[in-house]
Amino acid sequence: MKKTYKMKNTYILLLLLFNTLIISSQNDPQAEDLLNKVSENIKAYESMYININHNLSNEVEDINQTNKVSFVKKGDKYNVKWNDITFIYDGKKLYNINPDDEEVTISTEDLDEETTITPNKILTFFEEGYEFKMDITQDVTVVDYYEQRTRKLLQYIKLIPIDSESEIDFILLAIEKKNNRIYKSIEKGKNGTTTTYTITSFEVDLPLKDDLFLFNKKDYKDYYINNID
């Protein structure tokens, strides 16, 4: 019988999509230049709508689980979905909506805190912890979120944890050379677990409605509201 992987904190796992690093002079200059371009692009977008496939596998533990992740952001506001769980940040409060538990958790988020996770932080990486170097280039044909086949020329960058006690062996980050956007992250754990995140759609500067980033209590009248502030 296959084991079911139970996520204790799905939102924290989202950060693993792009485990982050600091760009320093000891790293590959070509990799540094490419990562700088990726970061500059993300910061230039006023709004983004991204869909992601997340897969967790471990043959020894008989684990193979796929999750659907999507997020919409406009300025500092965002709406993130991990399977059925929704996270809405309206600029002041973060609302964690869990339909399985019929509970909404409300908290205040400080965007300057290192532990605060936002779409911008997911797609830009400025936390120390990795050395990096250029890896292979790959020309692939993929099926996107809209079931359209497209070709992508990918440049991989290998991220190696500086901490020898890290549970991560290495991460392969695939970047589209055409537009300097992250396409895929493949994390290899020392315990044999492979965690893969693949972006299936990436749309930017869309005319988004503000109600995407508002929590309406009337829509959750049967839910337990847990205000932890």
C-alpha positions as a Markdown table, in Angstrom:
| # | Residue | x | y | z |
|---|---|---|---|---|
| 1 | Met | 0.0 | 0.0 | 0.0 |
| 2 | Lys | 1.3 | 3.4 | -0.9 |
| 3 | Lys | 2.0 | 5.9 | 1.9 |
| 4 | Thr | 0.2 | 9.2 | 1.8 |
| 5 | Tyr | 2.4 | 12.2 | 2.4 |
| 6 | Lys | 0.6 | 14.6 | 4.7 |
| 7 | Met | 1.8 | 18.3 | 4.5 |
| 8 | Lys | 1.9 | 20.0 | 7.9 |
| 9 | Asn | 2.3 | 23.4 | 6.5 |
| 10 | Thr | 1.6 | 23.7 | 2.8 |
| 11 | Tyr | 2.4 | 27.3 | 2.5 |
| 12 | Ile | 6.0 | 26.9 | 3.9 |
| 13 | Leu | 6.5 | 24.1 | 1.4 |
| 14 | Leu | 5.8 | 26.6 | -1.4 |
| 15 | Leu | 9.0 | 28.4 | -0.5 |
| 16 | Leu | 10.9 | 25.3 | -1.5 |
| 17 | Leu | 10.0 | 26.0 | -5.1 |
| 18 | Phe | 13.0 | 28.2 | -5.3 |
| 19 | Asn | 15.2 | 27.6 | -2.3 |
| 20 | Thr | 17.2 | 30.8 | -2.2 |
| 21 | Leu | 20.7 | 32.0 | -2.3 |
| 22 | Ile | 22.9 | 35.1 | -2.2 |
| 23 | Ile | 24.8 | 36.1 | -5.3 |
| 24 | Ser | 28.5 | 36.4 | -4.4 |
| 25 | Ser | 31.8 | 36.7 | -6.2 |
| 26 | Gln | 32.9 | 33.2 | -5.5 |
| 27 | Asn | 30.1 | 31.8 | -7.8 |
| 28 | Asp | 30.1 | 31.3 | -11.5 |
| 29 | Pro | 29.9 | 34.8 | -13.2 |
| 30 | Gln | 27.6 | 33.5 | -15.9 |
| 31 | Ala | 25.2 | 32.0 | -13.4 |
| 32 | Glu | 25.4 | 35.3 | -11.4 |
| 33 | Asp | 24.5 | 37.3 | -14.5 |
| 34 | Leu | 21.6 | 35.1 | -15.4 |
| 35 | Leu | 20.1 | 35.0 | -11.9 |
| 36 | Asn | 20.4 | 38.8 | -11.7 |
| 37 | Lys | 18.3 | 39.1 | -14.9 |
| 38 | Val | 15.7 | 36.7 | -13.5 |
| 39 | Ser | 15.4 | 38.8 | -10.4 |
| 40 | Glu | 15.2 | 42.1 | -12.2 |
| 41 | Asn | 12.4 | 40.8 | -14.4 |
| 42 | Ile | 10.3 | 39.6 | -11.5 |
| 43 | Lys | 10.7 | 42.9 | -9.7 |
| 44 | Ala | 9.6 | 44.8 | -12.8 |
| 45 | Tyr | 6.2 | 43.1 | -13.1 |
| 46 | Glu | 3.3 | 44.9 | -11.4 |
| 47 | Ser | 1.1 | 41.8 | -11.5 |
| 48 | Met | 1.6 | 38.1 | -12.1 |
| 49 | Tyr | -0.6 | 35.0 | -12.6 |
| 50 | Ile | 1.4 | 31.7 | -12.3 |
| 51 | Asn | 0.4 | 28.0 | -12.2 |
| 52 | Ile | 2.7 | 25.4 | -10.8 |
| 53 | Asn | 2.8 | 21.6 | -10.6 |
| 54 | His | 4.5 | 20.3 | -7.5 |
| 55 | Asn | 5.6 | 16.7 | -7.3 |
| 56 | Leu | 7.2 | 14.9 | -4.3 |
| 57 | Ser | 8.6 | 11.4 | -4.9 |
| 58 | Asn | 10.7 | 8.9 | -2.9 |
| 59 | Glu | 10.9 | 5.3 | -4.3 |
| 60 | Val | 12.1 | 3.8 | -1.0 |
| 61 | Glu | 9.2 | 5.3 | 0.9 |
| 62 | Asp | 6.8 | 4.6 | -1.9 |
| 63 | Ile | 5.7 | 8.3 | -2.1 |
| 64 | Asn | 4.6 | 9.9 | -5.3 |
| 65 | Gln | 2.3 | 12.9 | -4.8 |
| 66 | Thr | 1.4 | 15.7 | -7.1 |
| 67 | Asn | -0.1 | 19.0 | -6.0 |
| 68 | Lys | -1.5 | 22.0 | -7.9 |
| 69 | Val | -0.3 | 25.5 | -6.9 |
| 70 | Ser | -1.3 | 28.8 | -8.3 |
| 71 | Phe | -0.9 | 32.4 | -7.3 |
| 72 | Val | -2.0 | 35.8 | -8.4 |
| 73 | Lys | -0.2 | 39.0 | -7.2 |
| 74 | Lys | -0.7 | 42.7 | -7.7 |
| 75 | Gly | 1.8 | 44.9 | -5.9 |
| 76 | Asp | 2.2 | 43.5 | -2.4 |
| 77 | Lys | -1.3 | 41.8 | -2.4 |
| 78 | Tyr | -1.6 | 38.2 | -3.4 |
| 79 | Asn | -3.9 | 35.2 | -3.6 |
| 80 | Val | -2.2 | 31.8 | -3.4 |
| 81 | Lys | -3.9 | 28.4 | -3.8 |
| 82 | Trp | -2.3 | 25.1 | -2.8 |
| 83 | Asn | -4.7 | 22.4 | -3.8 |
| 84 | Asp | -7.8 | 23.4 | -1.9 |
| 85 | Ile | -6.1 | 25.7 | 0.6 |
| 86 | Thr | -6.2 | 29.4 | -0.1 |
| 87 | Phe | -4.0 | 32.2 | 1.2 |
| 88 | Ile | -5.1 | 35.8 | 0.7 |
| 89 | Tyr | -3.0 | 38.8 | 1.6 |
| 90 | Asp | -4.9 | 42.1 | 1.3 |
| 91 | Gly | -1.9 | 44.4 | 2.2 |
| 92 | Lys | -2.4 | 44.2 | 5.9 |
| 93 | Lys | -3.8 | 40.8 | 6.9 |
| 94 | Leu | -3.1 | 37.2 | 5.8 |
| 95 | Tyr | -6.1 | 34.9 | 5.6 |
| 96 | Asn | -5.4 | 31.1 | 5.6 |
| 97 | Ile | -8.6 | 29.4 | 4.3 |
| 98 | Asn | -8.8 | 25.6 | 4.9 |
| 99 | Pro | -12.0 | 24.0 | 3.6 |
| 100 | Asp | -11.2 | 20.6 | 5.1 |
| 101 | Asp | -11.2 | 22.0 | 8.6 |
| 102 | Glu | -13.7 | 24.7 | 7.8 |
| 103 | Glu | -11.4 | 27.2 | 9.4 |
| 104 | Val | -10.0 | 30.6 | 8.5 |
| 105 | Thr | -6.8 | 31.8 | 10.3 |
| 106 | Ile | -6.2 | 35.5 | 10.3 |
| 107 | Ser | -2.8 | 37.0 | 11.1 |
| 108 | Thr | -0.8 | 40.2 | 10.5 |
| 109 | Glu | 2.1 | 39.8 | 8.1 |
| 110 | Asp | 5.3 | 41.9 | 8.2 |
| 111 | Leu | 6.7 | 41.8 | 4.6 |
| 112 | Asp | 10.2 | 42.7 | 5.9 |
| 113 | Glu | 10.4 | 39.6 | 8.1 |
| 114 | Glu | 12.6 | 36.8 | 6.7 |
| 115 | Thr | 9.9 | 34.2 | 7.6 |
| 116 | Thr | 7.2 | 36.1 | 5.7 |
| 117 | Ile | 6.5 | 34.3 | 2.3 |
| 118 | Thr | 5.3 | 36.3 | -0.6 |
| 119 | Pro | 5.2 | 35.6 | -4.4 |
| 120 | Asn | 8.1 | 38.0 | -4.9 |
| 121 | Lys | 10.2 | 36.1 | -2.4 |
| 122 | Ile | 9.3 | 32.8 | -4.0 |
| 123 | Leu | 10.5 | 34.0 | -7.4 |
| 124 | Thr | 13.6 | 36.0 | -6.3 |
| 125 | Phe | 16.3 | 34.5 | -4.3 |
| 126 | Phe | 18.4 | 36.5 | -1.9 |
| 127 | Glu | 18.9 | 34.4 | 1.1 |
| 128 | Glu | 22.3 | 33.0 | 1.8 |
| 129 | Gly | 23.0 | 29.3 | 1.8 |
| 130 | Tyr | 24.0 | 28.1 | -1.6 |
| 131 | Glu | 26.9 | 28.1 | -4.0 |
| 132 | Phe | 25.9 | 27.9 | -7.7 |
| 133 | Lys | 27.3 | 27.2 | -11.1 |
| 134 | Met | 26.1 | 26.8 | -14.7 |
| 135 | Asp | 24.9 | 23.3 | -15.6 |
| 136 | Ile | 23.5 | 21.8 | -18.8 |
| 137 | Thr | 21.5 | 23.5 | -21.5 |
| 138 | Gln | 18.4 | 21.6 | -22.7 |
| 139 | Asp | 16.0 | 22.1 | -25.6 |
| 140 | Val | 12.6 | 20.6 | -24.6 |
| 141 | Thr | 9.0 | 20.5 | -25.9 |
| 142 | Val | 6.5 | 20.9 | -23.1 |
| 143 | Val | 2.7 | 20.9 | -22.7 |
| 144 | Asp | 1.6 | 24.0 | -20.8 |
| 145 | Tyr | -1.3 | 24.8 | -18.5 |
| 146 | Tyr | -3.5 | 25.4 | -21.6 |
| 147 | Glu | -2.5 | 22.1 | -23.2 |
| 148 | Gln | -0.5 | 23.9 | -25.9 |
| 149 | Arg | 2.9 | 22.4 | -27.0 |
| 150 | Thr | 5.8 | 24.8 | -26.9 |
| 151 | Arg | 9.6 | 24.5 | -27.2 |
| 152 | Lys | 11.8 | 25.9 | -24.5 |
| 153 | Leu | 15.5 | 26.3 | -24.4 |
| 154 | Leu | 16.5 | 25.9 | -20.8 |
| 155 | Gln | 19.7 | 26.8 | -19.0 |
| 156 | Tyr | 20.2 | 24.9 | -15.7 |
| 157 | Ile | 22.0 | 26.3 | -12.7 |
| 158 | Lys | 23.1 | 23.9 | -10.0 |
| 159 | Leu | 22.7 | 25.1 | -6.4 |
| 160 | Ile | 24.8 | 23.4 | -3.7 |
| 161 | Pro | 24.1 | 24.0 | 0.0 |
| 162 | Ile | 27.0 | 25.7 | 1.9 |
| 163 | Asp | 25.9 | 23.9 | 5.1 |
| 164 | Ser | 27.3 | 20.4 | 5.0 |
| 165 | Glu | 24.5 | 19.3 | 7.4 |
| 166 | Ser | 21.7 | 20.4 | 5.0 |
| 167 | Glu | 19.1 | 17.8 | 4.2 |
| 168 | Ile | 19.4 | 19.0 | 0.5 |
| 169 | Asp | 22.0 | 17.4 | -1.7 |
| 170 | Phe | 21.6 | 19.9 | -4.5 |
| 171 | Ile | 18.9 | 21.9 | -6.5 |
| 172 | Leu | 18.8 | 22.2 | -10.3 |
| 173 | Leu | 17.1 | 25.4 | -11.4 |
| 174 | Ala | 15.9 | 25.6 | -15.0 |
| 175 | Ile | 15.7 | 29.0 | -16.5 |
| 176 | Glu | 14.1 | 29.8 | -19.9 |
| 177 | Lys | 16.8 | 31.6 | -22.0 |
| 178 | Lys | 14.2 | 33.4 | -24.1 |
| 179 | Asn | 12.8 | 35.5 | -21.3 |
| 180 | Asn | 15.0 | 34.8 | -18.3 |
| 181 | Arg | 12.2 | 33.2 | -16.3 |
| 182 | Ile | 12.4 | 30.2 | -13.9 |
| 183 | Tyr | 10.6 | 27.2 | -15.5 |
| 184 | Lys | 11.5 | 24.3 | -13.2 |
| 185 | Ser | 13.2 | 23.5 | -9.8 |
| 186 | Ile | 14.4 | 20.0 | -9.0 |
| 187 | Glu | 15.5 | 19.5 | -5.5 |
| 188 | Lys | 17.4 | 16.3 | -4.6 |
| 189 | Gly | 17.3 | 15.4 | -0.9 |
| 190 | Lys | 19.9 | 13.3 | 0.9 |
| 191 | Asn | 17.2 | 11.0 | 2.0 |
| 192 | Gly | 16.3 | 10.1 | -1.6 |
| 193 | Thr | 13.4 | 12.5 | -1.9 |
| 194 | Thr | 13.0 | 14.4 | -5.2 |
| 195 | Thr | 10.9 | 17.6 | -5.1 |
| 196 | Thr | 10.0 | 19.1 | -8.4 |
| 197 | Tyr | 8.2 | 22.3 | -9.2 |
| 198 | Thr | 7.3 | 23.1 | -12.8 |
| 199 | Ile | 5.7 | 26.4 | -13.9 |
| 200 | Thr | 2.9 | 25.5 | -16.4 |
| 201 | Ser | 1.8 | 29.1 | -17.1 |
| 202 | Phe | 3.3 | 32.5 | -16.4 |
| 203 | Glu | 1.4 | 35.6 | -17.3 |
| 204 | Val | 2.3 | 39.2 | -16.3 |
| 205 | Asp | 0.9 | 42.7 | -16.0 |
| 206 | Leu | -2.7 | 41.5 | -16.2 |
| 207 | Pro | -5.7 | 43.8 | -15.4 |
| 208 | Leu | -6.6 | 42.1 | -12.1 |
| 209 | Lys | -9.7 | 43.0 | -10.0 |
| 210 | Asp | -9.1 | 44.1 | -6.5 |
| 211 | Asp | -11.7 | 41.6 | -5.1 |
| 212 | Leu | -9.2 | 38.8 | -5.8 |
| 213 | Phe | -7.3 | 40.1 | -2.8 |
| 214 | Leu | -10.2 | 40.7 | -0.4 |
| 215 | Phe | -11.6 | 38.3 | 2.2 |
| 216 | Asn | -15.4 | 38.3 | 2.4 |
| 217 | Lys | -16.5 | 36.8 | 5.8 |
| 218 | Lys | -20.0 | 36.2 | 4.4 |
| 219 | Asp | -18.6 | 33.6 | 2.1 |
| 220 | Tyr | -17.4 | 31.5 | 5.1 |
| 221 | Lys | -20.3 | 31.9 | 7.6 |
| 222 | Asp | -20.0 | 28.2 | 8.6 |
| 223 | Tyr | -16.2 | 28.4 | 9.2 |
| 224 | Tyr | -14.4 | 28.9 | 12.5 |
| 225 | Ile | -12.6 | 32.3 | 12.3 |
| 226 | Asn | -9.3 | 32.1 | 14.2 |
| 227 | Asn | -7.8 | 35.6 | 14.6 |
| 228 | Ile | -4.4 | 34.9 | 16.1 |
| 229 | Asp | -3.4 | 38.6 | 16.5 |
